[in-house]
Amino acid sequence: MKEFKFDVEAIRSQFPACRLKVDGEPIAYLDGPGGTQVPQRVLDAITGYLINDNANEGGFFGASYRTDEVENRAFAAAADFLGCSPQEVGFSNASTQHSYNFSVNIAKTMAPGDEVIITEIDHQCNSQPWRRLGELGFVVKTVRLDPETKQLDFDDYLAKLSDRTKVVAINWAANAIGTITDVKRYIDKAHEVGAVTVVDAVHYAAHKPMDVKAIGTDVLLCSPYKWFGPHMGLIYMDEKLLADLSFNNAGAEDIAEGSRKFHMGTPQYEQMSGMIEAIEFIASIGEEYAGFFEEELQGLSGRRRNVVAGMLAIDEYEAPLGDKLRRELRQIPGVTLYGPADGEPRTPTVAFTMDGHAPDEVTKVLGDRGINAWHGDFYAIYTVEALGLTESGGLIRLGLAPYCTEYDIDRTIETLREIAGA
């Protein structure tokens, strides 16, 4: 591949938040794993809908016609983002809502004693709804996180998989420590015993291209606010499973067909407008950088091709920044990094602790200097527990997005050195 050069300033110019400063310094948005900033086009789409097209669907007047079109466009855009058909996607307020809704409805097909598998590396979104099923007589098993490798223990998974397993809920990328799991390996084994698979891709979707058909999952969850869009949830469900399940929703079952089964009443049309533009933003990056990824893009066309190229370009830019951040952190006395070993698949999310400094103390100092960072467990409660960090306040987490710069990293490292007294 020819030398890759990413125009980060061109990206930053599209984000109004990147013009904000604290004490004369541009804000360093290293809080991306908790939600990214949004480009102007997303803001324009949301406000434009509310000004010009704000009506319910199904009416015989202009704004309602345009609302129908927004919904159709949202299904098509989400399908291009995920690599599926528009009939296999749906929307809600959050991925957690989708997770609970799906767990409640699939439980109707299960019997007491049936088993569900979750993992220690998951966000509560993809574990707590299934834990609740234990209260109904189902058996919930948890795959352990190896505290040394920061990877899921595949042998432990195989030991817990059985003919009674009905659901396997697994994480594609860990929002707390950046570990990427080979989910297809787990999905294939789950399907051998007839289990339905649910993949939490909330963190993964912000950094890597996805193809739900390639990994073969039955269900996948992600959230547009993690990849430049508004707060909402996006779900994929394989069309056969979708046809077989009945859902509790506000509409009559006979009219809630296909992806409309997901909706608890009418969707958030203004949010869907913003999500469309978030995907178009990613596609615009891909259109510019597709020439660097000809091999990976073979067989793809249209917006789907540009979306994949856009995510590849984002990953190509973010990965070296993540390498630099981890390399510099290792030079600071008292810093301990938590994540997969170098060379293992990962996202550019970096988690660490500092001897003698509580995580909230560190992020407070960073925040006062306009460096946005997170501390705690990030709703990955059992990950932090498996690492033995619950009582000490959890982790400090820095995450990268395509609007982050080397200067952001340099300023962060300088501040952390001061905290450490180095």
N, C-alpha and C positions, 0 to 999 in steps of 0.2 A: 504494500500500500504506500502511495506517495505520502510525503510528510503532511501530517494533519495539523492544521492551524485553525483554532476556534476563535471567532471574533466575539469575545466576552463583552466588550463595550457595546457592540451592536445589540446584544441580548439585553444588557442592563438598560439601554435606552428605552426599551419597551415596558419597563417596570417602574411605575411612578414611585414606589417605595425606595428604589435605589437612589433617588435624589435626596432622601432624608439624611440628616446628619445629627450627631451628638457631639457637642463641643468642637465643632468644625470638622469632624471626621465622618465619612460615610458609614452608615450602620452596616455592620458585618452580620448578615443574616445566616448564621450557622445553626439556626433552629429549624431547618427545613424538614427533618423527620417528624416534627409535630405539625407541619403544615407550611406550604410554600407561600411566597408572595405571588401576586397575580399580575399579568400584563394588562396594559390599557385596553386591549381589545376585549378582554373578559369583562372588565368593568363596563365598557360601552355596550356590550351585548345585554348585560343584566339590566342596566338602567334604560336602555333602548326598548327592551321588551316591556318594562313596566310603564314607560311613557306611551308607547305606540300600539302595543299589542295585548294589553292586560285584559284578558277575558278568559272565560272557561271554554272548553272545547265543545264541538258539536253544534254550534249555533250557525244561523244563516246571516252573518254579518262579517265585515272585514276583519276585525280583531280576532274573532273566533276562528275564522278560516286560517289566519296567520298562526294562531296557537296550535291548531291541528298540524300545520306545517312544521312548527318548532318541534313538536313531539316526534314527528316522522324523521326529521333531521337528526334529532338526538339519538334515536335508535340506530340510525345508519352510522353516525360518527362513533358511537360506543362500539359498534360491531367492528369498525375498522381499527379501533384501538386494541380490541381484544383478539381479533382474528376469528370471528364467528358470524352468525347471521343476526340481523336486527331482531328477529323473533325470539332470540335467546338472551336478551338483556332486559334489565329493568332498573328502576331508580327508587330511592327512598331518602330519608333524612340523613342516614349514616349507615356504614357497613355493619355496625353493631345491631341496628334495627333489622337489617337483612338477615344477620346471623340468627337472632332470636326468632324472627318470623319463620325462617326455614327450619330451625330445630323443632319448633312447636308443631309444624305441619308434617314433617317427616316422622315425628314421634307417633303420629296417628297410624303409621304403617308398621310400627314395632310392637314387641311384646315384652313384658317384664322379664328380665334376665338377658335380653339382648345387650350387645356391647357397643360402646363408642370409644374410640381412641383419640386422645388429644396429646399435646406435647408440652414440655416445660419451657420451650423456646417461644411459645405463642403469646401474642397480645390477648388481653381479656376478651376482646371482640370475638376471637375464634376459639376460646376455651370455656369461658364462663357460661354461655348458653347451654353447652353440652354438660358441664358440671351440674347444672340445675336438673338435668334429666335423671341424675342419680336419685333425686327426691321422688321420682315416679317409679322407681324400681329397676331402672336400667343400670348396667354396670359400666362405669367410666374408668378407663385405664389411661395412664399417663406415660408417654415415652420420655425417658430421662435425657437431660442435657449433660454431656460429658464436660465437667468443669475444667478439664485440662485442654481439650481440643476446641471447646466451644462449639461442637457439632452435636447433632442428635445421634443417639446410639442406635444404629440400624439393627444390630443384633437384638437389642431390647425391644425394638418395634416388632421384629419377627416373632419374638417369644410371646408377645401380647396379642398378636393377630390370631384370630380363630374363626371357625365356621359361624360363631355367634356374633362376629363383628358386623355391624350394620352401617356404621359411619366412621370414616377416618378424617379428622380435621387437622390439617397440617399447615405450617407456615412456610412460605416461599423465601422470604428474607426477614430476618429478625430486626425489628425496629429498635431494640435496645443495643445490640452489639454488632449488627451488620452481617451476620452469618447467612449465606445463601445455601439452602438445602436443595438437593437433587430430588425435587418433588416427584418427577416421573417414576423414579425408582420405587417410591413409596406407593404411588397411585397404582402402578402395575400390580404390585403385591396385593393391594387392597381389592382390586378387581378380581383377582384369582379366587377370593373367598366371597365375592358377590357384594362387597361393601360399596357404599356411595362415598365419594371423596369430596371434601370441601377445602379449597386452598385459600388461605389468607394472603393476598398479594398487595395489601395496602402499602407496605413499605417497598416491596419489589417494584411495583408499577411506576414509581417515581424515577427509577434509574435504569431499567432494562426493558427492551421490547418484550411483549408477551404474545404467545400463540396458544390459546386455550385448547385447541384441537391437537396440537403437537404434544402437549403434556398429558392430554387425555382425561383431564379432571371432569367431574360431573358438575361441580359448582365452583365459582371463583368470586371472591369479594375484593373490591378496591374502592378508593375514595378520591374523587377528583380534586379535593382541596390539598392533597399531597402532591399533585402534579399540575399546579398553576390554575386550578379551577376553584369553584365555590364549594362551600360545605354541603356535601350530599354523599350518598352512597350509590355505588354501581355494582350490580350483580350479574353474573353470567350463570345460566343453567342450561345444560344440554337439553335439546328439544324433546328427547324421549322422556327424560325424567320430568321435565316441565309438564308434559302432556299427562303423565301418570298421577301427578300430585294434585290434590285440592288444597286451596289456600283460604285462610280466613281474611277477608277484606271487606271493604265497605260496599262493594258492588255485588250484584247477583252473580252466582257462580257461572251461570250460563252465558253471561256477557263478558265475564272477566277471562278472556282467552289469551293464550300465548303469554307474552311478557307482561301484559296487563294484570296477570295474576299476582304479580309482586306488589302492586300499588295499593296502599291503604287509603283509598279515596283518590282524588285527582292528584297528579304529580305537581312538582314545583317547577312550573314552566320557566320562570325567570332563571332558576338555577340551571335548568337544562340548557338554556340559551348560553349561559356562561361556560358550561361544560363543553359545548360544541366548539366554542372559540378557544378553549384550552387545548383541545385536540388539534384544532387548526393551527395554533401556535406551534405545537410540536411538529406538525406536518410542514410548516414553513421552514423550520430548521432543517428537516429532512430534505426538502426540495433544494436547499443550498448545498448540503453536504453529501448528497446521495452518491456522488462520484467517488467518494472514498470507500464505499461499501458495496461495490458491484456484486461481489461473490455472495454476500449475505442476502442481497435483495433479489436474487434470481427467482423468477416465477411470480414475483409480486408486481402489482400495478396500481395506479391511481393513488388515492389518499392512503390506503393501507401501506403501500410501498413507502410513501413519504413519512408516515408515522413511525414505521420501523426504522427508517434511516435517521429520523430525528432522535429517537431514543438511543440509537447506536452512537450518534454524534455526542449526545449528552454524556453517555457513559465514557466515551473516549476522552472527553474533556475532564470529567470529574475524577476519574480513577487516578491520574497522576497527582492531582491536588490532594487526594486522600492519602496517597503514598507519602507525599511530602509532609503532610500533617502528622502522620504516625511516626515518620522518621524524626521529625523535630521534637515530638513529645518524648520520645525515648531518650533524648539528650537532657531532659530536665530531671534533676534529682527528686526521687520520691514519687514519680509518676509510674503507675502500673496500668498497662493497656489491657482491655478485655475484648477479645474478638478472635476470629479464625487466624491461623498462621499465615504468614506472607505466602502468596502463591495460591492460596485456597480461594474459591469464589466468595465474593463479598460485595457489599455496597460501600459507598464512600461515607459511611457513618462510623464515627470513632468514639468509643466509650472508654473512660479511664477514671482512676481515682488519684488523689494526691495525699501522700502521707502527712498527717497533722492538719489537714484541712477538710472540713465537711463539704460535700458536694454543693449544698446550697450556699455556703460561704463563697465558694469559688465562682459560681454563676452570678452571684450578686455583684462581685467585683467586676466581672466581665460585663455584666449588663450596665453597670454605672458608666462604663466606657464605650457603650454603644456596640457591644459584641453580644449578640443574642445567642444564648445557649440554654440547654435544659439540664435538670438534675432530677434524681429520684429513680423510679422504676418504669416510668412511661407506660404504665398499665401492663408491662411485661413482668408481673409480680413474681411468677414462679421462676423466671430466668434469674432475676436478682437474688431470689432466695437460694437457687441452686449454686450461685456463685458465692454465697455466704456474705452478702453485702447488705442485707435488709437492715440490720441493727445500726450500721454505720451510715445510713442515709442513701444507699444505692450508688448510682454512677453519675458522672458528668458526661454529657453527650453533645458532640459537635457533628453536624451533618452538612453536606455540601449540595449545592444546586447549581445550575448552569450560569447563574448570575453572581456566584461567589468568585473571588479573585485571590491571587497569591498575596496581595496586600492584606486581605482579610486574615489570611493564615499568619503572615508575619506579625501583624499587630496582636493577634491572639497569643502566639507563642511568646512574644515579648512580655505581655501581661502575665502569663502563667509563670514565666521565669521570675518576675518580680514577686509574685505570690510565694513561690518556692524559695525565694531568697538566693537564687542562683546568679 
